[in-house]
């Protein structure tokens, strides 16, 4: 049987190699690119020498002398090319000399910024380091191993540090969505669960923006207070509305910092809580009654259906009724807003979708290398445009402040 593929010494398939896949266009372009880069470097060196080109004598004390060339390989979006990089020594003011360094081609650079962005982008798209290596091997013609991917990824650290210190005083944030997610990272050579505490802001124009993502040991009051204090320290103004999942630590932290700001408890999370208090056979009926109540068209209908829900389930399953009453008025804070905003204000779905997309992207990596890497990766997915966020529903009325009271009688 005739074989249609081969395996090279480095373990990669040879299906797309050999004379059958020779491309004169690619080779021609690569030769032109090589000549262009070398001309660019030559012009840069000529300018550093005061405009004195190669073999030209200096009319005055020279600014330096050429000193041969150095062979370098550079991988760009055009592939890998061999370069003869000019060398020179420049005169110092103290009479000595120093080696000339190109700004266009930094020292030790083996890949263009475009390729480093491509490697980081492939990683952010949910590809693990081994798959990045295989996918980019035809482009680089050299090893794109785990260390190369890690180095390219670490170059985003500078932007990450700047974002973590970003001044928020100029942000017209009117609403916050807060939630945490658990990821596995490597700490002290052991796989450990940590919490990423995430804060999403909503501007007055309805655009959602990531404000903070911090790696913490859990979702305690102290952990959340640390995140909130950092935001306030960076200039975040008191928001008009808060949306949470109902975690006790977050509730206490918000109550201590912003006691007068309306808090909406996520109706989806409460739905899950209700079902956890009932036998499986009652789940469909509870869900139908709960949906009718939460998604009623008016505040009066919500109130009426809440009373019906409590009367019915106090008799059939008291634990369900008790769980609903536990949430109190915070389950219905969305009624303080114009009806056009109810859809986006009932739940923390905006941030839950981010968590789901983040988990999908890291699925190929069972354990992330560090806690900081996990937080950086979450941010980078948004900063790089891998994940985009649209405006919230009802954003046209966000300028209207929430009403002072909830038009709902909680007595039932």
N, C-alpha and C positions, 0 to 999 in steps of 0.2 A: 504494500500500500504506500502510495506516495505521500510524504510528509509535506505539510503546507506551512509549517512554522519551525523555527529553531530557537534554541536558547543560547544566549551569549555567556561569556565567562562570569559576568557580574549578575547573572540570574534573570536578566530582562529578555523579553521575547524579541526575536529577530525578524518578525513578520514584516515590519515596515522598514527594513534596512536593505542594503545591497543596490546593485545597479538599476534594478527595476524601479526604485524609488528615488533615483537621482533627479534633482530638480535644478536645471540650469538657471532658472529665474532666482531661486533662493541663493544659489552660489554667487550669482552676479550681484545681487543686492548686498550680500554680506561683504563682498570685496569693495563695493562702493562705500559701505558704512565704515569699513576699516580705514579707507583713505580719508573719509570725512573726519573721523575722530582724530586721526593722527595730524591732519591739517589744523584742526581746532586746537590741539595741544601745542603745535608748533607756533601758532599765532599767539597763544597765551604766553608762551615763553619769550617770544620776540618782544611783546609788550613789556614783560618784566625786565628785559635787558635794555630798555629804553628805545625800542624800535629797531635795534640792530639785528638784522636777519642773519641766517647761517652764512658763514664764510665772509661776512662783511667786517672790515676793520673799523675800530672805534676812533672817532675824531677827537674824543676827549677821554678822560679816565673812564674806563668801562665800568658798568654796573655789575658785571659778572661775566662768567665764561661758561660756554657749553662744555658738557662732559660726557659725550657719548649717549647711548640709549640703554634702556632696560626693557626686557621682554615681559609683557603682561598679558594675561588672558582676561577678557571682559565679556560677561554674559549679559545681553540685553534682550529686549523683545524681538530683536533681529537674530537671535541665536548667539553662539559663542564665537568670538573673533580673537585672533592673536595680534597684539599691538606692539610696536616699537616706541616706547614712551621716551621722549627726550629728557636728558638730565642736564643739570647746570648747577653752578655754585654762584650765589649772589654776594656782592660785597656788603659788609656791615659798616656802620658808622665808625666803629672802633678799629677799623682796619682789618678785621678778620673776614671770614666768609661763612656762609650757611647754605645748606642744600635747598634748591628750589622745590617747592611743593605745588603741584597743580591744584587749583580750586575746582576745575571741571571734573577731574578724576582724582578723588581723594586717595591718600595713601592706604594701602591694603584693600581698597575696594575691588571686589571681584565680580560684582553684579551691579547693574544700573538700578537707580531708584525705582524705575518702572517694574523691573523684575522682582525686587524686594516687595513692592506693593502687590504684585501678582501672587507671590508666595504667601504673603499674609492674607490676601483676599481668599485664596484657595483654602487656607486653614480656617478662616472665619466662616466659609461657606459650609463647614461641617466635615471637611476632609481631614483625616488624621495624617500624621507626619509621614507614614510609610506610603500612603496613597498619593500625597503631594509629590513625593520623590518619584514615584512611577509615572504620574501624570505629566510632570515637567521635564522628565529625562530627555525626550526628543528635542526640547527647546534648548536646554542648557548644555547638552553633550558632556556634562560633568556631574559629579555627585551633588544631589540636592537632598542631603540626608537630614536626620533629625536635628542635628546641631545647626545646620543652615536655616531650617525652618524656624527654630527657636530664636536664632539671632535676628532674623528678619522680623519676627513677631515682637521681640523686645524693643525694636526701634520705635514702637508706638508709645513707649513708656514716657517719653518727654511730653507728648500730647496728653497722655493720661494724667500726669502730674499737674499740668496746667488746668485741665478740666476740673480736677478735684478742688482746685483753689479758685475757681471762677467766681467773680463777683456777681451776686444775684440781686443787687440793689436795683438794677435797671429792668429786671424782669417783672412784667405785670401779671404775676401769678394770682389767680383767683380761686383755684381749686387744687387740692392735693389728693392723690391716690397712693396709698401706702400698703405694702405687702412684702412678705419674705418668701424665699424659696430655698430649699435644701439641695446642696450639691456635695459630691464626694471629691475630696482633694487629698493630696499626699502631705502629711505632717509627720515629721520625725520618722520618715520611711514607712508610715502606716497610712492606710486609707481611712480617712476620717470625715464624718459629715459636718459641714458648717452651714450657717445660714447667710444668704445674701439678702440684706435688707435694702429694699428698693423704694425710692420715692419718685413718683411721676407727677409733674406739674401740668396744669392746664392754664394757658395764657388767656387773656381776655378775648383774643380773637379766635379762641377755640383750639389752637394748636397745642398738641401734647408735647412735652419736652422732658427728657430724663434729667432729674436734678441731683440724684445721689444713688450710689450703689456701694454698699460697704459690706465687707466680710466680717461676720461676728460669730460668736460661739452659739448663739441662740436668739430667740425673740423676746428676751426679758425686757422689763421696764427700763433697766439701766442701758441695755443695748440700743433700744429705740431712742432713748433720751440722748445718747451720744450722737446718733445720726441727726436728730432734730436740732440739737444745740449747734452742731456744725453748720447746718443750713442757716440758722438764725445769725450765727457769727459771720457768715458770708453775705449777709444783707437781705435774706429772704423776709419779705413782709408777711404779716399775719394773713393767712388765707381766709376766704369767706365760707368755704365748705370743705369738709374732709370726708374721704371714703375709705373704709377699712374692712378687714375680713372678720373682725370680732375677737382677735387675740387679746388676752387679758393684759399682757405686758404693754402692747401698743396703746390700749385704751387708757391705762394709767398714765403713760407718758404724755399722751395728748391732753388728758384732763389736767395734768399739772402745768403744762405749758400754755395751752389755749383753752381754758375752761368754758369760754363763752361762744366758741365756734361750733356751728352745727356739725354733727357727725352722722354720716349714713353708714349703717352696718350692711354689708353686702347681702342682698336677698338670696343670692345663689348659695352662699355658705350657710345661711340659716335654713334654707330648704334641705340641705344635706343633713343638718343637725336634727331637723324634725323627723326625717326618715330613719335616722339612727335610733330614735326612741320608739319605733313602731315595728311590728312584725312585717315580714316581706309581703304578706298578703294584703296589707293595707296601703302599701306604697303608692299604687296608682291612684287610689281615691284621695289620699292626702295631697298628692301632687296636683291633682285637678282642682281641689278646693283652694290650695295655696296659690296656684296660678291665677285663678279667678279673683282672688283678693288682691294680690300684688299688682296685677296688670289691669285692674279696673280703670275705667275711663276718667272718673272724677274722684275727688277726695271723699265726697259723701258716699259713693259706692264702695270705696275702700273701707270706710268706717262700718258700713252696714254688713259687708261680707266678713269683716274681722269678727264682728259680734256673732255672726252665724257660725263661723269656723270654731270659735272658742266654745260656744254652747254644744255643738255637735261633738267635738273631740274631747271635751271634759268627761263626757259620758262613755265614749267608745275607747279612748286611749288617753287617760289623763296626762301621761308624760309628754305627749305631743303638745297639748294645750299649755302645759307649764313651760315648755321650751319656747313656745311663741311669746308668752308673756315675759319671759326672761329678757328678751331683746328690747322690750319697752318701746318708747317713742322713736328710738334711734333706727329702728327698722323702717320707719316711715318718714324720715327726715327729707326725703326727696319731694314730699308734698309741699315743702316750703318754697320750692322752685317753680318757675313757669312750667306748665305741662310739656312744652317742647323739649325740656331738658330731662324729663323723667327717665327716658330710656338710657341715657348715658350716666345718670346719677344713681340708679338703683344698685349697681353692682361694681365690683372691682375688676370687671372683665378686661378693661384696657390693659391693666398690668398683668393679669393672668395670661393673656395672649403672649405677652413678652416672655413670661416664664416658660410657656410651652415651646415657643420658638427657640429660646435659649437651650432648653433641654434637648430639642431635636438636633441642634447644631453640634452639641457636645456628645451625642449618643455614641459616636465612634470612639470616644475616649472614655474608657470606663472610669478612670480617675484623673483629675486634672493635676498638673504638677505642683501647684501651690494655691493658697487661698487668694493671694493677690492676683494671680493669673485668672482665676475664676471671675473676680470683679472686673478686671480689665477686659476680659473677653465679652462680658455682658455689655459693657459700655461700647466697645469697639464695633460690635454688630450694628449698633445704631449710628455711631459716628462715621462708619465707613459706608453707610447706606445699604448694608446687607438687609437690614430691617428698617422699614419706614412706618411712620405713624400718621394717620389722617386726623383731621379735626373732629372734635366730639360732636355728636348729634345735638342739635339745638343751640349751637354756638352763637347764633345771631342774638340770643337773649341773655348771654352771659353777663352783660353789663348790669343787669337787674340784680340787686342784692337779695339774698334769701329773706323771706318774711320772718317776722319776729316770733311767730308761734306756728305750730302745726295745726291745721284745721281738721283735727281728728280727736274724737273722744275715745280715750283708751279704756274707759270703764266698760266692762261687758258683763 
